[in-house]
Amino acid sequence: MKKVGLGLAVIMGLAANTACAEVSELKQAINASKVDVSFRYRVENVDQDGVADDALASSLRSRVGVQTGAAFGFSGLLEVDNVTVIGGELYNNTLNGKTYYPVVADPAGTDINQALIRYQSKDAKAQVDVGRQRTNLLNQRFLGGVAWRQNEQTLDGYRYQQKLPNNVSLDISHFYNVNRVFGPVGVKADEHGDFNNLLVHWAPTKTQQIALFHHDLNFDNWAARSSVTSGVDYIGSFINTTSQKLQLHLSLAKQAEGDNSPTDFSNSYSLVDANWKINAFNLEAGIETLGGDGKTAVQTPLATLHAFNGFADMFLNTPLNGLQDKWLGAGYLLHGHCQLAAQYHQYDGDKGSVNYGDEINFTLSHNFSKQLQLMGKVARYSADEFAKDTNKLWLGMSYAL
């Protein structure tokens, strides 16, 4: 009987210790949780030939996010956005039918931006995300969150990331719904389908990075954008000192029809970009080609499109003759927190001798602190054989508590 009593005491002691450990881990997770609150106010003015009135969009995005601490490897994230129009909808938000204004894709509304459960291994080498999530792969040319718009693009599904030996990492994801920037309501708010992505990244040295990517996109109600894209991406630094840095970015890809595409096609994509930083100055030159055959062209419907082919957003859909974008850029960082930049773009067709037009971009941003940033941008697109002359101006302020 004494041995039995002693055994029960040991078992009860172990159970009590386990229960205490579990309570302690849950308590630590609660204490590590945090709430983030941020605001972004922006005014966007658009003057476009062929549209009766100029657009003036004044909107405020308010974001509240709750990130829990981790317990037994699990954590959670909930992020809610509200976009409020200030001063009336003097623009075409793609939902209000005000087609006598140019489009500014910032409709008002409240939506769940992110809502996910995350599991991370103890060694932080494996991570699984399940739910609605922001996903940015590489430079976001084929998959990104479109953070520029007030209503961000997020994806519903599953993502697995794994760090492997020799500086190799694996990123596999499957998504079944795209929460687009045109939401949170309306026929353009969501795109359902079957979206599978694979990224293998290798950093053989600190200054060289190589990635293989594969995107298999099948849209339920947008079959014209269903495609399979496979390619390679390379970033290398050849001068890397405190005063100078020379970086080269190369990318090559092939895009073909998806499972439910209405037509067969095969088009090529390429990017060559050189960036040279000299103290506070920055110089850039590049050429990007989205191939087209006159009937189809490389399309990137899930990209952060505002980051490519000029701020005026004239090429959100690639013309059927393809697009060749050649650009020169320069920037200057003043006192470490005020950035001035300018770019010139020349747009031509990939097929035939078609000159679409050219564009000039200017940017001024000032970081007063980690909490407060101001921004101004100008885009002037001069049409030749594509679209209409368009001028855009943005003034914005971001503040995080």
C-alpha positions in Angstrom: 0.0 0.0 0.0 2.9 2.4 0.8 4.3 1.8 -2.7 0.9 2.4 -4.3 0.5 5.6 -2.4 4.0 6.7 -3.3 3.3 6.0 -7.0 0.1 8.0 -6.9 1.9 10.9 -5.3 4.5 10.8 -8.0 1.9 10.8 -10.8 -0.1 13.6 -9.1 3.1 15.6 -8.7 4.0 15.2 -12.4 0.5 16.1 -13.5 0.6 19.2 -11.3 4.0 20.2 -12.7 2.7 19.7 -16.3 -0.4 21.7 -15.5 1.6 24.5 -14.0 4.0 24.5 -17.0 1.0 24.8 -19.4 -0.6 27.6 -17.4 2.8 29.4 -17.3 3.2 29.1 -21.1 -0.3 30.4 -21.7 0.3 33.3 -19.4 3.5 34.1 -21.2 1.6 34.1 -24.5 -1.0 36.5 -23.2 1.7 38.8 -21.8 3.6 38.7 -25.2 0.4 39.7 -27.1 0.2 43.2 -28.5 -2.2 45.5 -30.2 -1.2 47.7 -33.1 -3.2 50.7 -34.3 -2.3 52.8 -37.3 -3.8 55.4 -39.6 -3.1 56.4 -43.2 -4.7 59.5 -44.7 -4.3 60.2 -48.4 -5.5 62.6 -51.0 -5.3 61.4 -54.6 -6.0 63.7 -57.6 -6.4 62.3 -61.1 -6.6 64.4 -64.3 -7.2 62.1 -67.4 -7.9 63.1 -70.9 -11.3 61.8 -72.2 -12.9 61.8 -68.7 -15.2 64.6 -67.9 -14.1 65.6 -64.4 -11.0 65.3 -62.4 -11.0 62.8 -59.5 -10.3 63.8 -55.9 -10.2 61.0 -53.5 -9.8 61.9 -49.8 -9.7 58.8 -47.6 -8.5 57.6 -44.2 -7.5 54.0 -43.5 -7.7 52.9 -39.9 -6.1 49.6 -38.9 -6.3 47.6 -35.7 -4.3 44.5 -35.3 -4.0 41.9 -32.4 -1.0 39.6 -32.5 -1.0 37.0 -29.7 2.2 35.5 -28.2 3.1 31.9 -28.9 1.9 29.0 -26.8 3.1 25.5 -27.6 4.2 26.9 -31.0 0.8 28.4 -31.9 -0.1 32.0 -32.2 -2.8 34.1 -33.8 -3.3 37.3 -35.7 -6.4 39.4 -36.4 -6.2 42.6 -38.4 -9.3 44.8 -39.2 -9.2 47.7 -41.7 -11.7 50.5 -42.1 -11.6 52.9 -45.1 -13.5 56.1 -44.7 -14.1 58.7 -47.4 -13.7 62.3 -46.2 -15.4 65.0 -48.1 -17.5 63.0 -50.5 -16.8 60.5 -53.2 -15.5 62.7 -56.0 -14.0 59.8 -57.9 -14.9 56.5 -59.5 -14.2 53.8 -56.9 -15.3 51.1 -59.3 -18.5 50.5 -57.3 -20.4 53.8 -57.2 -21.0 54.2 -61.0 -19.4 57.6 -61.1 -17.8 57.0 -64.5 -17.5 60.7 -65.2 -14.6 60.6 -62.8 -11.3 58.7 -63.3 -10.8 55.5 -61.3 -9.3 55.6 -57.8 -9.6 52.1 -56.4 -10.2 53.0 -52.8 -13.8 52.2 -51.9 -15.0 52.8 -48.4 -15.8 49.9 -46.1 -14.7 47.7 -43.2 -13.1 44.3 -43.7 -11.0 41.7 -42.0 -7.6 42.2 -43.6 -5.8 39.2 -41.9 -7.1 36.4 -39.6 -4.8 33.5 -39.2 -3.4 30.8 -36.9 0.3 30.3 -37.1 2.4 27.4 -36.0 6.2 27.8 -35.6 8.6 25.0 -34.6 10.8 25.4 -31.6 13.9 26.0 -33.7 11.9 28.6 -35.8 12.9 26.7 -39.0 9.3 25.7 -39.9 6.2 27.8 -40.1 2.6 27.1 -41.1 0.0 29.8 -41.6 -3.7 29.0 -42.0 -6.3 31.6 -42.8 -6.4 35.0 -44.3 -2.9 36.4 -44.8 -0.7 39.0 -46.4 1.7 37.2 -48.8 4.6 39.0 -50.6 6.9 36.8 -52.7 10.3 38.1 -54.0 9.7 41.6 -55.4 5.9 41.1 -55.6 6.0 41.0 -59.4 3.8 37.9 -59.5 2.3 37.8 -56.0 2.0 40.7 -53.5 -0.2 42.5 -51.0 -0.8 45.7 -53.0 0.0 47.7 -49.9 -0.3 51.0 -51.8 -4.1 50.8 -52.0 -6.1 51.6 -48.9 -7.8 48.2 -49.0 -4.9 45.7 -49.1 -4.9 42.5 -51.1 -4.8 39.4 -48.9 -5.3 35.7 -49.6 -7.3 32.9 -47.9 -5.6 29.6 -47.6 -2.5 27.8 -46.4 1.3 28.6 -46.4 4.2 26.5 -45.4 7.8 27.9 -45.0 10.8 25.8 -44.2 14.5 26.8 -43.6 16.8 24.1 -44.9 20.6 23.5 -44.6 23.1 25.5 -46.7 21.0 28.7 -46.7 18.1 27.2 -48.7 14.5 28.0 -47.9 11.2 26.6 -49.2 7.9 28.4 -49.5 4.8 26.5 -50.5 1.3 27.9 -50.5 -2.2 27.1 -51.6 -4.9 29.8 -51.7 -8.6 29.5 -52.7 -9.7 33.1 -52.5 -8.2 36.5 -53.3 -9.5 39.5 -51.3 -8.9 42.2 -53.8 -8.4 45.9 -53.4 -11.8 46.6 -54.9 -13.6 45.2 -51.8 -14.9 44.7 -49.2 -18.2 44.4 -51.2 -19.1 44.2 -54.8 -18.5 41.7 -57.7 -14.8 42.6 -57.8 -14.2 42.2 -54.1 -13.2 38.5 -54.3 -11.7 36.1 -56.8 -12.2 32.4 -56.1 -10.1 29.7 -57.6 -7.2 27.4 -57.1 -3.9 29.2 -56.6 -0.7 27.2 -55.9 2.8 28.8 -55.4 6.2 27.4 -54.9 9.4 29.3 -54.1 12.8 27.8 -53.5 15.4 30.4 -52.3 19.1 29.9 -52.0 21.7 32.4 -50.7 25.1 30.8 -51.5 26.9 33.9 -50.1 25.9 37.0 -48.3 25.9 39.0 -51.5 24.2 36.5 -53.9 20.6 35.2 -54.0 18.9 32.9 -56.4 15.3 31.8 -56.4 13.2 29.5 -58.4 9.5 30.3 -58.5 6.3 28.6 -59.9 2.8 30.1 -59.9 -0.2 27.9 -61.0 -3.2 30.2 -61.0 -6.7 29.1 -62.0 -9.6 31.6 -61.5 -13.1 30.3 -61.3 -14.7 33.3 -62.9 -11.7 35.0 -64.6 -10.4 32.2 -66.8 -8.7 34.7 -69.1 -6.2 35.3 -66.3 -5.6 31.6 -65.5 -1.9 30.8 -66.1 1.2 28.8 -65.1 4.4 30.8 -64.7 7.8 29.4 -63.9 11.0 31.3 -63.6 14.3 32.2 -61.9 15.2 35.3 -60.0 18.7 36.5 -59.2 20.0 39.4 -57.0 23.7 40.0 -56.6 25.8 42.8 -55.0 29.1 43.4 -56.6 30.2 46.5 -54.6 29.2 46.5 -51.0 31.0 49.1 -48.9 29.8 51.8 -46.4 29.9 54.4 -49.2 29.0 52.4 -52.3 26.7 49.5 -53.3 26.1 48.1 -56.8 23.3 45.6 -57.1 22.1 43.7 -60.1 18.6 42.1 -60.4 17.8 39.6 -63.1 14.6 37.6 -63.7 13.5 35.3 -66.4 10.1 33.5 -66.7 7.8 31.7 -69.0 4.0 31.9 -68.8 1.6 29.5 -70.4 -2.2 28.9 -70.2 -3.8 27.5 -67.1 -6.0 24.5 -66.8 -9.2 26.4 -67.6 -7.8 29.1 -69.9 -10.0 29.8 -73.0 -6.9 29.9 -75.3 -3.5 28.4 -75.5 -0.5 30.7 -75.2 3.2 30.9 -74.3 4.9 34.2 -73.5 8.2 35.2 -72.0 9.1 37.6 -69.1 12.4 39.2 -68.4 13.8 41.9 -66.1 17.3 43.5 -65.9 17.7 46.2 -63.2 21.0 47.8 -62.0 21.0 50.0 -58.9 24.1 51.9 -57.8 24.2 53.7 -54.5 27.0 56.3 -53.9 26.8 57.7 -50.4 23.4 59.5 -50.3 22.8 59.3 -54.0 21.1 56.4 -55.8 21.1 55.7 -59.6 19.0 53.1 -61.4 18.5 51.8 -64.9 16.4 48.9 -66.0 14.3 47.2 -68.7 11.4 44.9 -68.1 9.6 42.9 -70.9 6.3 41.3 -70.6 6.0 39.3 -73.8 2.9 39.4 -76.1 2.0 37.9 -79.5 -0.9 40.2 -80.5 -3.5 37.9 -79.0 -2.2 37.2 -75.5 0.4 38.7 -73.2 2.1 38.0 -69.9 -0.4 39.1 -67.1 0.3 39.4 -63.4 -3.2 39.7 -61.8 -2.0 39.0 -58.2 1.1 41.3 -58.3 1.6 44.6 -56.4 1.1 46.3 -59.8 1.6 49.9 -58.5 5.3 49.1 -57.9 5.8 48.4 -61.6 5.6 50.3 -64.9 5.1 53.7 -63.4 3.0 55.2 -60.7 0.2 56.2 -63.1 -0.9 52.6 -63.3 -1.6 52.6 -67.0 -0.5 49.0 -67.5 -2.4 47.1 -64.9 -3.4 44.9 -67.8 -0.6 44.2 -70.2 -1.5 45.2 -73.8 -1.8 42.2 -76.2 1.3 43.2 -78.0 3.2 42.9 -74.8 5.1 45.7 -72.9 8.7 46.8 -72.8 9.4 49.3 -70.0 12.8 51.0 -70.1 13.6 53.4 -67.2 16.1 55.6 -65.6 15.9 56.7 -62.0 17.8 58.8 -59.4 17.3 59.5 -55.7 18.8 61.4 -52.9 18.6 60.7 -49.1 18.7 64.0 -47.2 19.8 63.9 -43.6 19.0 60.2 -43.4 15.2 60.6 -43.3 14.0 62.7 -46.3 14.0 60.8 -49.6 13.7 62.5 -53.0 13.4 60.3 -56.1 12.6 60.7 -59.8 12.1 58.2 -62.7 11.6 58.3 -66.4 9.8 55.4 -68.2 9.6 54.7 -72.0 6.9 52.2 -72.9 6.9 50.2 -76.1 5.2 47.1 -77.4 7.1 43.8 -77.3 5.6 42.8 -80.7 5.9 45.3 -83.6 7.1 48.9 -83.5 4.5 50.3 -81.2 5.3 53.3 -79.0 2.8 53.4 -76.1 4.0 56.5 -74.4 6.3 57.7 -71.6 6.0 58.7 -68.0 7.8 60.9 -65.4 7.5 60.1 -61.6 8.5 62.1 -58.7 8.5 61.1 -55.0 9.2 63.0 -51.8 8.9 61.2 -48.4 9.9 62.3 -44.9 10.2 60.1 -41.8 9.7 62.4 -38.8 9.8 59.3 -36.5 9.0 55.6 -36.5 5.4 56.6 -35.9 4.9 59.5 -38.4 5.7 59.7 -42.1 4.7 62.2 -44.8 4.6 61.4 -48.5 4.0 63.2 -51.8 4.1 61.7 -55.3 3.5 62.9 -58.9 3.0 60.9 -62.0 2.7 62.3 -65.5 1.9 59.9 -68.3 2.1 61.2 -71.9 0.3 58.9 -74.3 1.4 58.1 -77.9 -0.4 55.0 -79.1 -1.8 53.7 -75.9 -4.4 55.1 -73.4 -4.8 58.8 -72.7 -2.6 61.6 -71.1 -3.0 61.2 -67.4 -1.7 63.2 -64.4 -1.8 62.0 -60.8 -0.9 63.6 -57.5 -0.8 62.1 -54.1 -0.4 63.6 -50.6 -0.4 61.3 -47.6 0.4 60.9 -44.0 0.9 57.7 -41.9 0.8 57.5 -38.2 1.2 54.4 -35.9 0.5 54.4 -32.2 
